[in-house]
Amino acid sequence: MEDGERLLRALEGARRAAILGAGYIGLEVAEAFRKRGLEVTLLEAKDRPLPHWDEEVGTLLRGELERHGVEVWTGVRVLALRGSGRVEAVETSEGVVPADLVLIATGVRPNTELAQAMGVALGPTGAIATDERMRTNLEGVFAAGDVAESFHRVLGRPYWLPLGDVANKHGRTAGSVIAGKEARFHGVVGTAIFKAFRLAVATTGLSWEAALREGYRAKKAFIQSRDGAHYYPGSAPLWVELVYEEGTDRLLGGAVVAHGHGALRVDVLAALLHRRGTLEDLLALDLAYAPPYSPVWDPLLIAAQQAR
């Protein structure tokens, strides 16, 4: 809340904003700034917006940002902020960006100082290590929310995922156990969704690049379809990426990009990841069909067919 109030005060009199980092926060704030009438430049050190996901999704995002007046600089390093009293420009490896407001959105870290002072153990991610009941190594001490690790069901190891829905489930599990009820937190697969102007971008599991880094023989399929029958008025483009393991066809991750609620198809993929599902499992699903909501072959099934 305090950060939001500071940002509102900083917006007074601002005309040109530079945002450092093109992750979830940077992308959402870029839209908010444009709606307030600011000129916006988005600066990202990696080669695309949303750099933790694959190139195809980043390309779609870049196009949407630029269509709405956001200038996107990728592959740049920030060297210095210039100005006297108030920032006037950002000096980068690729040139100078005029700006009277700079938002730094380059990531977060778990706030574990109090826990460490108490002797609470941290896990391999740097967040607090917990079991499936959200218990720490100290008797009677629980951890929940953005300070605590989760178990990643695709990777099979502790993972830090500081998202609101995960924090809520952590807290519900910890509270239930403290109250004497039987409760467990069953882990995450890394599902997330956000809005970037007219696009809804949803991802789950591992990107293709991340899967390769993890040592999987990963392959991917990327298709463009529509969120309704092509002849139905108002249907819009929709894109699906599936990431899977060569040989076993086990699903490892996926993304859905749409112009609305069609992106929620990602939840089908998340459910399959939770159960180590395969391309065959996806193709066997009986998915809903009606022309306003889907082609007769759902885009997820089209992507699975292409993958096979």
Summary of the structure (lengths in Angstrom):
residues: 308
radius of gyration: 21.4
end to end distance: 47.8
largest distance: 63.1
contacts: 991
relative contact order: 0.10
helix: 29%
strand: 29%
